[in-house]
Structures are given as structure tokens and as C-alpha cells.
Amino acid sequence: MKKCLFLLIGLICFNLGAQVKKEIFESFKLQERRDVSYYFPEDYSEEKKYPLLVVLDADYLFDLVVANSKFYSSQGRMPQAIVVGIHQSENDLRWEDCDYDETSGLPNEKGANFYEFLGTEIIPYLETSYNIAPFKMFVGYDITANFGNYFLFKDRSFFNAYLSISPVLATEMESRVPARLSALDQEIFYTVVVEKEKTDDRQRILQMNHSIKSINKESLHYSFDEYEDADHTSIAAYGISKAFDNIFNVFKPISPKEYKTQILTSDEPAFSYLENRYNTIKKFFGFEKPVELNDIMAIYAACLKKDDFESLKPLAELCKKEFPDTMMGFYFEGEYYEELGEPKKAFKTFEKAFQLEEIDFLTKDMALEKIDALKADFGY
């Protein structure tokens, strides 16, 4: 038997800069050809890593997920991502792919093969062909949402994040999912989105929600969103945006609310908050995010508000690294020396700031005012 497990046959021809392409994927595991859609950021670069979003029910969900991914990443609220969608509407494939044994609740033979198709063919193909980050997210709807849960039951969860939209739960899944989430020793984002109206699985979903909410683990990031006006069809459009907001919350720029309620109220140094935030981003997504000017300015404001002048020194060093052509790093360092009671060092540092480019609210006039004030006070 040939070692090659799959063959990609182009259904539609696209140039390399195309954002979306649809192909026929010939699967050895399924012994059939499957329609698969891919989205790649327009400015895809081998120098960057991209989270992978795996979407079942692509006929319904793929465009919604791509649209949200493009919008959120363009606003700096999530990293750019690669999206792969598996089409399942033709001939009711979704029920065949995700069918399970009523007694055990586990995938039947076709379901087991579909599981291998995702885990040993589609995802490895993308990982070997593109620069995929460690962070992977699963998106499914009713019966396909339930299928995502099977990836929780490996020694380590195959996915870091799960978006389960109005799930149709397999046997005992309302107890198995909480038990597995409690046992897993890794960071997991698990989001359930449901409509308020009655469904066959509603009581079991609520039972699962109650059990998951009782789990007290810092590594579990759980969200349950229920929508009053949604029905079983519209719930997908209602829920995806909110789910993205929850899952990629740490990636967003620091908001005014976060500044007031978390940074100003924390007993830790202001710079530690910034450092922890970006370390978390690196841990979750597997790459370093460049520090945003918005976040630096929020921490600078907190330093002044909390009289936390010790944080100005590491903040200044960070600014020199992230914005080396601007005056920001030396200006913050000058203020640090001022507060430290070292006017000579402050004077020389503000002189260096004056020679560099202005940025945000920091101007050469401000540096000059500092220099003139030190001259007047100390005669430099």
C-alpha cells in the first residue's frame, strides 16, 4: 500500500494570494472524497504562526467563522487564523459522520473513521503545508458540536478551544464532558451557546452546564451563553461572535474597563500585569504578540495613578525594544530617574528622548520642558 494517505484534487483553481479555496480531499481513512474549504489570511507569511480553526457543518458555519475571524483579527482582538471547513450537508453526511452508538455514546464505525480523517489527515496536511500555531479550535453545531467532545478524551485534548453550538448530546455526555474537563491538565476554552427555546437536549445541556460551572480550575475557561430570541437555526449567528470574544479575550487590547477594574485595583506592580498578559498570549497561542501601543499607554497611566514608579524602568526598556525610533522609552526612563532622585541621569535621558521621534501624546516640547526644569532646579 502506498505510504501517501491522501491526494488533494483542486476543484476550483486559485492563485496563491487567494483567501478562500474549496477542494476535493480524497481520504484514505474514509475511502471517499470530501469537499473541504480553506481560508488563509491575504497577507499569509511563513514568518508568522496562525491558529487553526476546524469547522464542521461548513455549508452553514464556514462563512460565519471566516467573517468573524477576519473582523476580529482586523481589529486586533484575535490573531489572524487559518480556517478549514468540512462540508457535510450533501446526502445528510453530517449524521453519518457524527453518528454514535446509542448504548456506549461512542462513535460508530463511520464516526471513528471520520475522527481519524480529521486528526490524522486534514490537520496533519495543514500542519505540514502551513505555519500552524499550537492553538487549535473546534467549531460544531448540534450533532457536529457533540462530535468535538470526543477529542477531549485523548491523554491531552486535541483542541485548545471548543465552540459547541446548541449541541445534540450523545449518551451520558452531560456527565462525561464535565468529568473530562475536570481531569484534563491543560488550558482549555470550552464554550456552549444555546437558544432559550425548548429542545430535546435542553435539560441535559443545562445539567452539563451546572456541572462544568462547579469545576474550580484556573486552566479551564468556560462560557455558557443563552439567547432569548434565538431559535435552533439562528443560534449559530447569534453565538459565534460572543464566543470569539470570550475565547480570544486575552488577545484584545486593554480596555478602559479592564484598566479600571483589574489594573488599578491590583496589588501587583503595573508592569507585572502587562508582562503576565503577554506571557499568557505566548503560552496560549505559541507565538509572541508585539506589544500594542494602547497597552503600553494603559500601563504608563497606571504607573502614574498608583505611584508605581518602579514599573517605569522595565516599561521603558520594553518601549526601547518595541518602539526603538521613538522617544517613549527614554522619556519613561527619565521620569523613573526623576522619581528616584537622580536628576543628572534624568537630564541626560530626557536629552536622548528629545532627539527621537514623537509618539502618541509624547512630544519634543514635553521632553524640552523636562530638560529646562532640571536646568533651572539643578543648573545642568
Secondary structure by P-SEA (a helix, b strand, c coil): cccccbbbbbcccccccccbbbbbbbcccccbbbbbbbbbcccccccbbbbbbbbccccccaaaaaaaaaaaaaaccccbbbbbbbbcccccccccccccccccccccaaaaaaaaaacccaaaaaaaccccccbbbbbbcaaaaaaaaaaaacccccccbbbbcccccccccaaaaaaaaaacccbbbbbbbbbcccccaaaaaaaaaaaaaaccccccbbbbbbbccccccccccccaaaaaaaaacccccccccccccccccccccaaaaaaaaaaaaaaaccccccccaaaaaaaaaaaaaaccccaaaaaaaaaaaaccccaaaaaaaaaaaaaaccaaaaaaaaaaaaaccccccccaaaaaaaaaaaaaaccc
